[in-house]
Amino acid sequence: NFQRSRAFLFLNEIKRRFTSAFGDTAQTAIPYAMKHYSDSKDLETISRVHGELDELKNIMVK
C-alpha cells in the first residue's frame, strides 16, 4: 500500500508540472493528435533496438 501511495504522489507531481507548463491548452488538445508518437512501427523498432542492446551488453559482460 505504501508503494501505491508513492506512485500516486508521483503522478500528482507530474500532473502539477504538466499543468504549470501547458496550462489550459491541454484541455483543447485535438484527440489523437499525438497518435504518431505511439505508432506500432516505431514501438517495434524501439523493441528491436533494446533487444540488440541487451545482446551487446551480454557479449561485453562475457
PDBQT receptor file of N, H, CA, C and O in Angstrom, charges set to zero:
ATOM      1  N   ASN A   1       0.827  -1.193   0.000  1.00  0.00    +0.000 N 
ATOM      2  CA  ASN A   1       0.000   0.000   0.000  1.00  0.00    +0.000 C 
ATOM      3  C   ASN A   1       0.875   1.262   0.000  1.00  0.00    +0.000 C 
ATOM      4  O   ASN A   1       0.525   2.271  -0.612  1.00  0.00    +0.000 OA
ATOM      5  N   PHE A   2       2.018   1.188   0.697  1.00  0.00    +0.000 N 
ATOM      6  H   PHE A   2       2.302   0.368   1.194  1.00  0.00    +0.000 HD
ATOM      7  CA  PHE A   2       2.930   2.330   0.734  1.00  0.00    +0.000 C 
ATOM      8  C   PHE A   2       3.421   2.675  -0.659  1.00  0.00    +0.000 C 
ATOM      9  O   PHE A   2       3.462   3.851  -1.023  1.00  0.00    +0.000 OA
ATOM     10  N   GLN A   3       3.793   1.681  -1.443  1.00  0.00    +0.000 N 
ATOM     11  H   GLN A   3       3.760   0.726  -1.147  1.00  0.00    +0.000 HD
ATOM     12  CA  GLN A   3       4.284   1.924  -2.796  1.00  0.00    +0.000 C 
ATOM     13  C   GLN A   3       3.193   2.536  -3.667  1.00  0.00    +0.000 C 
ATOM     14  O   GLN A   3       3.474   3.396  -4.503  1.00  0.00    +0.000 OA
ATOM     15  N   ARG A   4       1.970   2.104  -3.479  1.00  0.00    +0.000 N 
ATOM     16  H   ARG A   4       1.742   1.406  -2.801  1.00  0.00    +0.000 HD
ATOM     17  CA  ARG A   4       0.852   2.647  -4.256  1.00  0.00    +0.000 C 
ATOM     18  C   ARG A   4       0.671   4.134  -3.961  1.00  0.00    +0.000 C 
ATOM     19  O   ARG A   4       0.458   4.926  -4.879  1.00  0.00    +0.000 OA
ATOM     20  N   SER A   5       0.755   4.512  -2.700  1.00  0.00    +0.000 N 
ATOM     21  H   SER A   5       0.928   3.868  -1.955  1.00  0.00    +0.000 HD
ATOM     22  CA  SER A   5       0.584   5.928  -2.361  1.00  0.00    +0.000 C 
ATOM     23  C   SER A   5       1.728   6.757  -2.927  1.00  0.00    +0.000 C 
ATOM     24  O   SER A   5       1.517   7.896  -3.345  1.00  0.00    +0.000 OA
ATOM     25  N   ARG A   6       2.935   6.204  -2.947  1.00  0.00    +0.000 N 
ATOM     26  H   ARG A   6       3.107   5.279  -2.608  1.00  0.00    +0.000 HD
ATOM     27  CA  ARG A   6       4.069   6.911  -3.546  1.00  0.00    +0.000 C 
ATOM     28  C   ARG A   6       3.856   7.087  -5.046  1.00  0.00    +0.000 C 
ATOM     29  O   ARG A   6       4.212   8.120  -5.613  1.00  0.00    +0.000 OA
ATOM     30  N   ALA A   7       3.277   6.076  -5.683  1.00  0.00    +0.000 N 
ATOM     31  H   ALA A   7       2.988   5.237  -5.222  1.00  0.00    +0.000 HD
ATOM     32  CA  ALA A   7       3.005   6.169  -7.119  1.00  0.00    +0.000 C 
ATOM     33  C   ALA A   7       2.020   7.300  -7.399  1.00  0.00    +0.000 C 
ATOM     34  O   ALA A   7       2.195   8.055  -8.356  1.00  0.00    +0.000 OA
ATOM     35  N   PHE A   8       0.992   7.417  -6.573  1.00  0.00    +0.000 N 
ATOM     36  H   PHE A   8       0.850   6.803  -5.796  1.00  0.00    +0.000 HD
ATOM     37  CA  PHE A   8       0.017   8.482  -6.777  1.00  0.00    +0.000 C 
ATOM     38  C   PHE A   8       0.614   9.853  -6.483  1.00  0.00    +0.000 C 
ATOM     39  O   PHE A   8       0.262  10.829  -7.145  1.00  0.00    +0.000 OA
ATOM     40  N   LEU A   9       1.501   9.943  -5.512  1.00  0.00    +0.000 N 
ATOM     41  H   LEU A   9       1.786   9.150  -4.974  1.00  0.00    +0.000 HD
ATOM     42  CA  LEU A   9       2.192  11.211  -5.264  1.00  0.00    +0.000 C 
ATOM     43  C   LEU A   9       3.008  11.611  -6.487  1.00  0.00    +0.000 C 
ATOM     44  O   LEU A   9       3.025  12.776  -6.883  1.00  0.00    +0.000 OA
ATOM     45  N   PHE A  10       3.679  10.638  -7.077  1.00  0.00    +0.000 N 
ATOM     46  H   PHE A  10       3.665   9.691  -6.755  1.00  0.00    +0.000 HD
ATOM     47  CA  PHE A  10       4.470  10.890  -8.284  1.00  0.00    +0.000 C 
ATOM     48  C   PHE A  10       3.573  11.365  -9.424  1.00  0.00    +0.000 C 
ATOM     49  O   PHE A  10       3.888  12.350 -10.093  1.00  0.00    +0.000 OA
ATOM     50  N   LEU A  11       2.458  10.671  -9.648  1.00  0.00    +0.000 N 
ATOM     51  H   LEU A  11       2.202   9.872  -9.104  1.00  0.00    +0.000 HD
ATOM     52  CA  LEU A  11       1.542  11.054 -10.727  1.00  0.00    +0.000 C 
ATOM     53  C   LEU A  11       0.964  12.451 -10.501  1.00  0.00    +0.000 C 
ATOM     54  O   LEU A  11       0.810  13.217 -11.452  1.00  0.00    +0.000 OA
ATOM     55  N   ASN A  12       0.648  12.782  -9.272  1.00  0.00    +0.000 N 
ATOM     56  H   ASN A  12       0.773  12.159  -8.499  1.00  0.00    +0.000 HD
ATOM     57  CA  ASN A  12       0.140  14.126  -8.982  1.00  0.00    +0.000 C 
ATOM     58  C   ASN A  12       1.195  15.190  -9.252  1.00  0.00    +0.000 C 
ATOM     59  O   ASN A  12       0.870  16.281  -9.719  1.00  0.00    +0.000 OA
ATOM     60  N   GLU A  13       2.453  14.882  -8.965  1.00  0.00    +0.000 N 
ATOM     61  H   GLU A  13       2.718  13.995  -8.585  1.00  0.00    +0.000 HD
ATOM     62  CA  GLU A  13       3.533  15.830  -9.248  1.00  0.00    +0.000 C 
ATOM     63  C   GLU A  13       3.688  16.027 -10.756  1.00  0.00    +0.000 C 
ATOM     64  O   GLU A  13       3.885  17.151 -11.218  1.00  0.00    +0.000 OA
ATOM     65  N   ILE A  14       3.599  14.944 -11.520  1.00  0.00    +0.000 N 
ATOM     66  H   ILE A  14       3.439  14.031 -11.145  1.00  0.00    +0.000 HD
ATOM     67  CA  ILE A  14       3.673  15.041 -12.984  1.00  0.00    +0.000 C 
ATOM     68  C   ILE A  14       2.521  15.896 -13.503  1.00  0.00    +0.000 C 
ATOM     69  O   ILE A  14       2.710  16.752 -14.368  1.00  0.00    +0.000 OA
ATOM     70  N   LYS A  15       1.329  15.655 -12.966  1.00  0.00    +0.000 N 
ATOM     71  H   LYS A  15       1.176  14.960 -12.263  1.00  0.00    +0.000 HD
ATOM     72  CA  LYS A  15       0.156  16.436 -13.375  1.00  0.00    +0.000 C 
ATOM     73  C   LYS A  15       0.361  17.920 -13.068  1.00  0.00    +0.000 C 
ATOM     74  O   LYS A  15       0.041  18.775 -13.893  1.00  0.00    +0.000 OA
ATOM     75  N   ARG A  16       0.891  18.223 -11.886  1.00  0.00    +0.000 N 
ATOM     76  H   ARG A  16       1.151  17.528 -11.215  1.00  0.00    +0.000 HD
ATOM     77  CA  ARG A  16       1.121  19.614 -11.496  1.00  0.00    +0.000 C 
ATOM     78  C   ARG A  16       2.118  20.285 -12.436  1.00  0.00    +0.000 C 
ATOM     79  O   ARG A  16       1.904  21.415 -12.874  1.00  0.00    +0.000 OA
ATOM     80  N   ARG A  17       3.206  19.584 -12.743  1.00  0.00    +0.000 N 
ATOM     81  H   ARG A  17       3.380  18.666 -12.387  1.00  0.00    +0.000 HD
ATOM     82  CA  ARG A  17       4.215  20.155 -13.638  1.00  0.00    +0.000 C 
ATOM     83  C   ARG A  17       3.663  20.353 -15.046  1.00  0.00    +0.000 C 
ATOM     84  O   ARG A  17       3.936  21.366 -15.689  1.00  0.00    +0.000 OA
ATOM     85  N   PHE A  18       2.884  19.380 -15.521  1.00  0.00    +0.000 N 
ATOM     86  H   PHE A  18       2.662  18.557 -14.999  1.00  0.00    +0.000 HD
ATOM     87  CA  PHE A  18       2.292  19.485 -16.852  1.00  0.00    +0.000 C 
ATOM     88  C   PHE A  18       1.353  20.684 -16.913  1.00  0.00    +0.000 C 
ATOM     89  O   PHE A  18       1.400  21.476 -17.854  1.00  0.00    +0.000 OA
ATOM     90  N   THR A  19       0.504  20.805 -15.903  1.00  0.00    +0.000 N 
ATOM     91  H   THR A  19       0.465  20.161 -15.138  1.00  0.00    +0.000 HD
ATOM     92  CA  THR A  19      -0.453  21.911 -15.868  1.00  0.00    +0.000 C 
ATOM     93  C   THR A  19       0.253  23.255 -15.790  1.00  0.00    +0.000 C 
ATOM     94  O   THR A  19      -0.169  24.216 -16.433  1.00  0.00    +0.000 OA
ATOM     95  N   SER A  20       1.326  23.332 -15.008  1.00  0.00    +0.000 N 
ATOM     96  H   SER A  20       1.670  22.551 -14.486  1.00  0.00    +0.000 HD
ATOM     97  CA  SER A  20       2.035  24.610 -14.913  1.00  0.00    +0.000 C 
ATOM     98  C   SER A  20       2.761  24.941 -16.214  1.00  0.00    +0.000 C 
ATOM     99  O   SER A  20       2.935  26.114 -16.543  1.00  0.00    +0.000 OA
ATOM    100  N   ALA A  21       3.183  23.924 -16.949  1.00  0.00    +0.000 N 
ATOM    101  H   ALA A  21       3.041  22.971 -16.681  1.00  0.00    +0.000 HD
ATOM    102  CA  ALA A  21       3.892  24.171 -18.210  1.00  0.00    +0.000 C 
ATOM    103  C   ALA A  21       2.939  24.490 -19.357  1.00  0.00    +0.000 C 
ATOM    104  O   ALA A  21       3.240  25.345 -20.190  1.00  0.00    +0.000 OA
ATOM    105  N   PHE A  22       1.789  23.808 -19.409  1.00  0.00    +0.000 N 
ATOM    106  H   PHE A  22       1.545  23.113 -18.733  1.00  0.00    +0.000 HD
ATOM    107  CA  PHE A  22       0.906  23.938 -20.567  1.00  0.00    +0.000 C 
ATOM    108  C   PHE A  22      -0.428  24.597 -20.265  1.00  0.00    +0.000 C 
ATOM    109  O   PHE A  22      -1.154  24.970 -21.186  1.00  0.00    +0.000 OA
ATOM    110  N   GLY A  23      -0.757  24.745 -19.007  1.00  0.00    +0.000 N 
ATOM    111  H   GLY A  23      -0.167  24.442 -18.259  1.00  0.00    +0.000 HD
ATOM    112  CA  GLY A  23      -1.987  25.424 -18.627  1.00  0.00    +0.000 C 
ATOM    113  C   GLY A  23      -3.227  24.790 -19.227  1.00  0.00    +0.000 C 
ATOM    114  O   GLY A  23      -3.355  23.567 -19.274  1.00  0.00    +0.000 OA
ATOM    115  N   ASP A  24      -4.136  25.635 -19.684  1.00  0.00    +0.000 N 
ATOM    116  H   ASP A  24      -4.031  26.629 -19.645  1.00  0.00    +0.000 HD
ATOM    117  CA  ASP A  24      -5.414  25.162 -20.214  1.00  0.00    +0.000 C 
ATOM    118  C   ASP A  24      -5.325  24.649 -21.645  1.00  0.00    +0.000 C 
ATOM    119  O   ASP A  24      -6.313  24.133 -22.168  1.00  0.00    +0.000 OA
ATOM    120  N   THR A  25      -4.168  24.778 -22.294  1.00  0.00    +0.000 N 
ATOM    121  H   THR A  25      -3.365  25.197 -21.869  1.00  0.00    +0.000 HD
ATOM    122  CA  THR A  25      -4.070  24.310 -23.680  1.00  0.00    +0.000 C 
ATOM    123  C   THR A  25      -4.281  22.806 -23.779  1.00  0.00    +0.000 C 
ATOM    124  O   THR A  25      -4.710  22.312 -24.822  1.00  0.00    +0.000 OA
ATOM    125  N   ALA A  26      -3.988  22.076 -22.718  1.00  0.00    +0.000 N 
ATOM    126  H   ALA A  26      -3.640  22.478 -21.871  1.00  0.00    +0.000 HD
ATOM    127  CA  ALA A  26      -4.210  20.626 -22.730  1.00  0.00    +0.000 C 
ATOM    128  C   ALA A  26      -5.697  20.304 -22.821  1.00  0.00    +0.000 C 
ATOM    129  O   ALA A  26      -6.081  19.264 -23.355  1.00  0.00    +0.000 OA
ATOM    130  N   GLN A  27      -6.530  21.197 -22.301  1.00  0.00    +0.000 N 
ATOM    131  H   GLN A  27      -6.219  22.043 -21.867  1.00  0.00    +0.000 HD
ATOM    132  CA  GLN A  27      -7.976  20.970 -22.329  1.00  0.00    +0.000 C 
ATOM    133  C   GLN A  27      -8.544  21.042 -23.746  1.00  0.00    +0.000 C 
ATOM    134  O   GLN A  27      -9.601  20.473 -24.019  1.00  0.00    +0.000 OA
ATOM    135  N   THR A  28      -7.855  21.733 -24.641  1.00  0.00    +0.000 N 
ATOM    136  H   THR A  28      -6.997  22.195 -24.419  1.00  0.00    +0.000 HD
ATOM    137  CA  THR A  28      -8.349  21.880 -26.010  1.00  0.00    +0.000 C 
ATOM    138  C   THR A  28      -7.521  21.080 -27.014  1.00  0.00    +0.000 C 
ATOM    139  O   THR A  28      -7.617  21.304 -28.220  1.00  0.00    +0.000 OA
ATOM    140  N   ALA A  29      -6.715  20.155 -26.516  1.00  0.00    +0.000 N 
ATOM    141  H   ALA A  29      -6.638  19.973 -25.536  1.00  0.00    +0.000 HD
ATOM    142  CA  ALA A  29      -5.895  19.331 -27.412  1.00  0.00    +0.000 C 
ATOM    143  C   ALA A  29      -6.795  18.490 -28.314  1.00  0.00    +0.000 C 
ATOM    144  O   ALA A  29      -7.832  17.986 -27.883  1.00  0.00    +0.000 OA
ATOM    145  N   ILE A  30      -6.388  18.351 -29.552  1.00  0.00    +0.000 N 
ATOM    146  H   ILE A  30      -5.546  18.761 -29.903  1.00  0.00    +0.000 HD
ATOM    147  CA  ILE A  30      -7.155  17.577 -30.521  1.00  0.00    +0.000 C 
ATOM    148  C   ILE A  30      -6.948  16.087 -30.237  1.00  0.00    +0.000 C 
ATOM    149  O   ILE A  30      -5.811  15.629 -30.119  1.00  0.00    +0.000 OA
ATOM    150  N   PRO A  31      -8.050  15.329 -30.127  1.00  0.00    +0.000 N 
ATOM    151  CA  PRO A  31      -7.902  13.893 -29.885  1.00  0.00    +0.000 C 
ATOM    152  C   PRO A  31      -7.056  13.236 -30.974  1.00  0.00    +0.000 C 
ATOM    153  O   PRO A  31      -7.184  13.561 -32.155  1.00  0.00    +0.000 OA
ATOM    154  N   TYR A  32      -6.221  12.342 -30.577  1.00  0.00    +0.000 N 
ATOM    155  H   TYR A  32      -6.117  12.078 -29.618  1.00  0.00    +0.000 HD
ATOM    156  CA  TYR A  32      -5.349  11.565 -31.467  1.00  0.00    +0.000 C 
ATOM    157  C   TYR A  32      -4.280  12.407 -32.162  1.00  0.00    +0.000 C 
ATOM    158  O   TYR A  32      -3.628  11.918 -33.084  1.00  0.00    +0.000 OA
ATOM    159  N   ALA A  33      -4.087  13.647 -31.750  1.00  0.00    +0.000 N 
ATOM    160  H   ALA A  33      -4.617  14.044 -31.001  1.00  0.00    +0.000 HD
ATOM    161  CA  ALA A  33      -3.081  14.493 -32.391  1.00  0.00    +0.000 C 
ATOM    162  C   ALA A  33      -1.669  13.965 -32.159  1.00  0.00    +0.000 C 
ATOM    163  O   ALA A  33      -0.777  14.209 -32.972  1.00  0.00    +0.000 OA
ATOM    164  N   MET A  34      -1.461  13.253 -31.076  1.00  0.00    +0.000 N 
ATOM    165  H   MET A  34      -2.186  13.054 -30.416  1.00  0.00    +0.000 HD
ATOM    166  CA  MET A  34      -0.132  12.734 -30.763  1.00  0.00    +0.000 C 
ATOM    167  C   MET A  34      -0.022  11.241 -31.065  1.00  0.00    +0.000 C 
ATOM    168  O   MET A  34       0.934  10.591 -30.642  1.00  0.00    +0.000 OA
ATOM    169  N   LYS A  35      -0.982  10.705 -31.785  1.00  0.00    +0.000 N 
ATOM    170  H   LYS A  35      -1.758  11.233 -32.129  1.00  0.00    +0.000 HD
ATOM    171  CA  LYS A  35      -1.013   9.273 -32.062  1.00  0.00    +0.000 C 
ATOM    172  C   LYS A  35       0.254   8.795 -32.757  1.00  0.00    +0.000 C 
ATOM    173  O   LYS A  35       0.685   7.665 -32.532  1.00  0.00    +0.000 OA
ATOM    174  N   HIS A  36       0.852   9.622 -33.587  1.00  0.00    +0.000 N 
ATOM    175  H   HIS A  36       0.502  10.541 -33.769  1.00  0.00    +0.000 HD
ATOM    176  CA  HIS A  36       2.032   9.189 -34.326  1.00  0.00    +0.000 C 
ATOM    177  C   HIS A  36       3.198   8.863 -33.400  1.00  0.00    +0.000 C 
ATOM    178  O   HIS A  36       4.133   8.172 -33.807  1.00  0.00    +0.000 OA
ATOM    179  N   TYR A  37       3.156   9.350 -32.162  1.00  0.00    +0.000 N 
ATOM    180  H   TYR A  37       2.396   9.911 -31.832  1.00  0.00    +0.000 HD
ATOM    181  CA  TYR A  37       4.225   9.031 -31.214  1.00  0.00    +0.000 C 
ATOM    182  C   TYR A  37       4.103   7.616 -30.662  1.00  0.00    +0.000 C 
ATOM    183  O   TYR A  37       5.064   7.087 -30.103  1.00  0.00    +0.000 OA
ATOM    184  N   SER A  38       2.954   7.008 -30.809  1.00  0.00    +0.000 N 
ATOM    185  H   SER A  38       2.174   7.438 -31.263  1.00  0.00    +0.000 HD
ATOM    186  CA  SER A  38       2.785   5.643 -30.318  1.00  0.00    +0.000 C 
ATOM    187  C   SER A  38       2.499   4.670 -31.457  1.00  0.00    +0.000 C 
ATOM    188  O   SER A  38       1.869   3.632 -31.257  1.00  0.00    +0.000 OA
ATOM    189  N   ASP A  39       2.964   5.013 -32.641  1.00  0.00    +0.000 N 
ATOM    190  H   ASP A  39       3.476   5.856 -32.804  1.00  0.00    +0.000 HD
ATOM    191  CA  ASP A  39       2.798   4.149 -33.802  1.00  0.00    +0.000 C 
ATOM    192  C   ASP A  39       3.470   2.807 -33.544  1.00  0.00    +0.000 C 
ATOM    193  O   ASP A  39       4.603   2.762 -33.064  1.00  0.00    +0.000 OA
ATOM    194  N   SER A  40       2.785   1.722 -33.856  1.00  0.00    +0.000 N 
ATOM    195  H   SER A  40       1.865   1.759 -34.246  1.00  0.00    +0.000 HD
ATOM    196  CA  SER A  40       3.318   0.393 -33.563  1.00  0.00    +0.000 C 
ATOM    197  C   SER A  40       4.624   0.122 -34.311  1.00  0.00    +0.000 C 
ATOM    198  O   SER A  40       5.471  -0.621 -33.816  1.00  0.00    +0.000 OA
ATOM    199  N   LYS A  41       4.798   0.705 -35.484  1.00  0.00    +0.000 N 
ATOM    200  H   LYS A  41       4.109   1.309 -35.887  1.00  0.00    +0.000 HD
ATOM    201  CA  LYS A  41       6.039   0.517 -36.233  1.00  0.00    +0.000 C 
ATOM    202  C   LYS A  41       7.223   1.062 -35.435  1.00  0.00    +0.000 C 
ATOM    203  O   LYS A  41       8.271   0.422 -35.344  1.00  0.00    +0.000 OA
ATOM    204  N   ASP A  42       7.043   2.238 -34.867  1.00  0.00    +0.000 N 
ATOM    205  H   ASP A  42       6.192   2.757 -34.941  1.00  0.00    +0.000 HD
ATOM    206  CA  ASP A  42       8.102   2.835 -34.057  1.00  0.00    +0.000 C 
ATOM    207  C   ASP A  42       8.365   2.014 -32.800  1.00  0.00    +0.000 C 
ATOM    208  O   ASP A  42       9.515   1.849 -32.395  1.00  0.00    +0.000 OA
ATOM    209  N   LEU A  43       7.307   1.501 -32.184  1.00  0.00    +0.000 N 
ATOM    210  H   LEU A  43       6.372   1.635 -32.513  1.00  0.00    +0.000 HD
ATOM    211  CA  LEU A  43       7.475   0.690 -30.985  1.00  0.00    +0.000 C 
ATOM    212  C   LEU A  43       8.222  -0.597 -31.298  1.00  0.00    +0.000 C 
ATOM    213  O   LEU A  43       9.050  -1.044 -30.504  1.00  0.00    +0.000 OA
ATOM    214  N   GLU A  44       7.935  -1.194 -32.448  1.00  0.00    +0.000 N 
ATOM    215  H   GLU A  44       7.262  -0.831 -33.093  1.00  0.00    +0.000 HD
ATOM    216  CA  GLU A  44       8.647  -2.405 -32.850  1.00  0.00    +0.000 C 
ATOM    217  C   GLU A  44      10.126  -2.111 -33.044  1.00  0.00    +0.000 C 
ATOM    218  O   GLU A  44      10.978  -2.905 -32.645  1.00  0.00    +0.000 OA
ATOM    219  N   THR A  45      10.433  -0.977 -33.653  1.00  0.00    +0.000 N 
ATOM    220  H   THR A  45       9.741  -0.332 -33.977  1.00  0.00    +0.000 HD
ATOM    221  CA  THR A  45      11.831  -0.596 -33.867  1.00  0.00    +0.000 C 
ATOM    222  C   THR A  45      12.537  -0.392 -32.534  1.00  0.00    +0.000 C 
ATOM    223  O   THR A  45      13.665  -0.848 -32.348  1.00  0.00    +0.000 OA
ATOM    224  N   ILE A  46      11.881   0.282 -31.622  1.00  0.00    +0.000 N 
ATOM    225  H   ILE A  46      10.965   0.652 -31.773  1.00  0.00    +0.000 HD
ATOM    226  CA  ILE A  46      12.473   0.519 -30.306  1.00  0.00    +0.000 C 
ATOM    227  C   ILE A  46      12.694  -0.805 -29.581  1.00  0.00    +0.000 C 
ATOM    228  O   ILE A  46      13.741  -1.008 -28.966  1.00  0.00    +0.000 OA
ATOM    229  N   SER A  47      11.724  -1.700 -29.648  1.00  0.00    +0.000 N 
ATOM    230  H   SER A  47      10.874  -1.535 -30.148  1.00  0.00    +0.000 HD
ATOM    231  CA  SER A  47      11.873  -3.007 -29.005  1.00  0.00    +0.000 C 
ATOM    232  C   SER A  47      13.033  -3.779 -29.608  1.00  0.00    +0.000 C 
ATOM    233  O   SER A  47      13.791  -4.427 -28.886  1.00  0.00    +0.000 OA
ATOM    234  N   ARG A  48      13.176  -3.718 -30.917  1.00  0.00    +0.000 N 
ATOM    235  H   ARG A  48      12.560  -3.192 -31.504  1.00  0.00    +0.000 HD
ATOM    236  CA  ARG A  48      14.266  -4.425 -31.586  1.00  0.00    +0.000 C 
ATOM    237  C   ARG A  48      15.611  -3.865 -31.144  1.00  0.00    +0.000 C 
ATOM    238  O   ARG A  48      16.539  -4.620 -30.853  1.00  0.00    +0.000 OA
ATOM    239  N   VAL A  49      15.713  -2.547 -31.095  1.00  0.00    +0.000 N 
ATOM    240  H   VAL A  49      14.960  -1.934 -31.331  1.00  0.00    +0.000 HD
ATOM    241  CA  VAL A  49      16.970  -1.909 -30.685  1.00  0.00    +0.000 C 
ATOM    242  C   VAL A  49      17.297  -2.258 -29.233  1.00  0.00    +0.000 C 
ATOM    243  O   VAL A  49      18.455  -2.515 -28.902  1.00  0.00    +0.000 OA
ATOM    244  N   HIS A  50      16.280  -2.268 -28.365  1.00  0.00    +0.000 N 
ATOM    245  H   HIS A  50      15.340  -2.060 -28.634  1.00  0.00    +0.000 HD
ATOM    246  CA  HIS A  50      16.517  -2.655 -26.971  1.00  0.00    +0.000 C 
ATOM    247  C   HIS A  50      17.040  -4.087 -26.896  1.00  0.00    +0.000 C 
ATOM    248  O   HIS A  50      17.956  -4.381 -26.127  1.00  0.00    +0.000 OA
ATOM    249  N   GLY A  51      16.459  -4.965 -27.689  1.00  0.00    +0.000 N 
ATOM    250  H   GLY A  51      15.716  -4.726 -28.314  1.00  0.00    +0.000 HD
ATOM    251  CA  GLY A  51      16.927  -6.347 -27.721  1.00  0.00    +0.000 C 
ATOM    252  C   GLY A  51      18.370  -6.446 -28.173  1.00  0.00    +0.000 C 
ATOM    253  O   GLY A  51      19.158  -7.197 -27.599  1.00  0.00    +0.000 OA
ATOM    254  N   GLU A  52      18.717  -5.684 -29.209  1.00  0.00    +0.000 N 
ATOM    255  H   GLU A  52      18.077  -5.074 -29.676  1.00  0.00    +0.000 HD
ATOM    256  CA  GLU A  52      20.094  -5.690 -29.705  1.00  0.00    +0.000 C 
ATOM    257  C   GLU A  52      21.057  -5.145 -28.654  1.00  0.00    +0.000 C 
ATOM    258  O   GLU A  52      22.166  -5.658 -28.502  1.00  0.00    +0.000 OA
ATOM    259  N   LEU A  53      20.639  -4.112 -27.932  1.00  0.00    +0.000 N 
ATOM    260  H   LEU A  53      19.738  -3.696 -28.055  1.00  0.00    +0.000 HD
ATOM    261  CA  LEU A  53      21.482  -3.564 -26.870  1.00  0.00    +0.000 C 
ATOM    262  C   LEU A  53      21.687  -4.581 -25.748  1.00  0.00    +0.000 C 
ATOM    263  O   LEU A  53      22.788  -4.705 -25.211  1.00  0.00    +0.000 OA
ATOM    264  N   ASP A  54      20.632  -5.302 -25.399  1.00  0.00    +0.000 N 
ATOM    265  H   ASP A  54      19.738  -5.201 -25.835  1.00  0.00    +0.000 HD
ATOM    266  CA  ASP A  54      20.762  -6.337 -24.371  1.00  0.00    +0.000 C 
ATOM    267  C   ASP A  54      21.739  -7.419 -24.809  1.00  0.00    +0.000 C 
ATOM    268  O   ASP A  54      22.564  -7.871 -24.014  1.00  0.00    +0.000 OA
ATOM    269  N   GLU A  55      21.650  -7.840 -26.074  1.00  0.00    +0.000 N 
ATOM    270  H   GLU A  55      20.980  -7.473 -26.720  1.00  0.00    +0.000 HD
ATOM    271  CA  GLU A  55      22.586  -8.836 -26.594  1.00  0.00    +0.000 C 
ATOM    272  C   GLU A  55      24.016  -8.318 -26.523  1.00  0.00    +0.000 C 
ATOM    273  O   GLU A  55      24.928  -9.043 -26.126  1.00  0.00    +0.000 OA
ATOM    274  N   LEU A  56      24.205  -7.073 -26.906  1.00  0.00    +0.000 N 
ATOM    275  H   LEU A  56      23.465  -6.483 -27.229  1.00  0.00    +0.000 HD
ATOM    276  CA  LEU A  56      25.536  -6.476 -26.878  1.00  0.00    +0.000 C 
ATOM    277  C   LEU A  56      26.078  -6.406 -25.452  1.00  0.00    +0.000 C 
ATOM    278  O   LEU A  56      27.255  -6.681 -25.218  1.00  0.00    +0.000 OA
ATOM    279  N   LYS A  57      25.220  -6.039 -24.498  1.00  0.00    +0.000 N 
ATOM    280  H   LYS A  57      24.264  -5.816 -24.687  1.00  0.00    +0.000 HD
ATOM    281  CA  LYS A  57      25.653  -5.989 -23.097  1.00  0.00    +0.000 C 
ATOM    282  C   LYS A  57      26.080  -7.371 -22.619  1.00  0.00    +0.000 C 
ATOM    283  O   LYS A  57      27.082  -7.508 -21.918  1.00  0.00    +0.000 OA
ATOM    284  N   ASN A  58      25.314  -8.399 -23.002  1.00  0.00    +0.000 N 
ATOM    285  H   ASN A  58      24.500  -8.288 -23.571  1.00  0.00    +0.000 HD
ATOM    286  CA  ASN A  58      25.664  -9.763 -22.602  1.00  0.00    +0.000 C 
ATOM    287  C   ASN A  58      27.010 -10.174 -23.179  1.00  0.00    +0.000 C 
ATOM    288  O   ASN A  58      27.803 -10.822 -22.495  1.00  0.00    +0.000 OA
ATOM    289  N   ILE A  59      27.274  -9.811 -24.412  1.00  0.00    +0.000 N 
ATOM    290  H   ILE A  59      26.629  -9.285 -24.967  1.00  0.00    +0.000 HD
ATOM    291  CA  ILE A  59      28.552 -10.141 -25.046  1.00  0.00    +0.000 C 
ATOM    292  C   ILE A  59      29.684  -9.414 -24.334  1.00  0.00    +0.000 C 
ATOM    293  O   ILE A  59      30.740  -9.997 -24.086  1.00  0.00    +0.000 OA
ATOM    294  N   MET A  60      29.470  -8.151 -24.007  1.00  0.00    +0.000 N 
ATOM    295  H   MET A  60      28.612  -7.678 -24.209  1.00  0.00    +0.000 HD
ATOM    296  CA  MET A  60      30.520  -7.363 -23.360  1.00  0.00    +0.000 C 
ATOM    297  C   MET A  60      30.818  -7.866 -21.950  1.00  0.00    +0.000 C 
ATOM    298  O   MET A  60      31.960  -7.791 -21.496  1.00  0.00    +0.000 OA
ATOM    299  N   VAL A  61      29.809  -8.375 -21.257  1.00  0.00    +0.000 N 
ATOM    300  H   VAL A  61      28.881  -8.436 -21.625  1.00  0.00    +0.000 HD
ATOM    301  CA  VAL A  61      29.997  -8.880 -19.900  1.00  0.00    +0.000 C 
ATOM    302  C   VAL A  61      30.813 -10.167 -19.916  1.00  0.00    +0.000 C 
ATOM    303  O   VAL A  61      31.598 -10.424 -19.003  1.00  0.00    +0.000 OA
ATOM    304  N   LYS A  62      30.625 -10.973 -20.957  1.00  0.00    +0.000 N 
ATOM    305  H   LYS A  62      29.988 -10.764 -21.699  1.00  0.00    +0.000 HD
ATOM    306  CA  LYS A  62      31.363 -12.240 -21.065  1.00  0.00    +0.000 C 
ATOM    307  C   LYS A  62      32.791 -11.923 -21.305  1.00  0.00    +0.000 C 
ATOM    308  O   LYS A  62      33.613 -12.831 -21.431  1.00  0.00    +0.000 OA
TER     309      LYS A  62
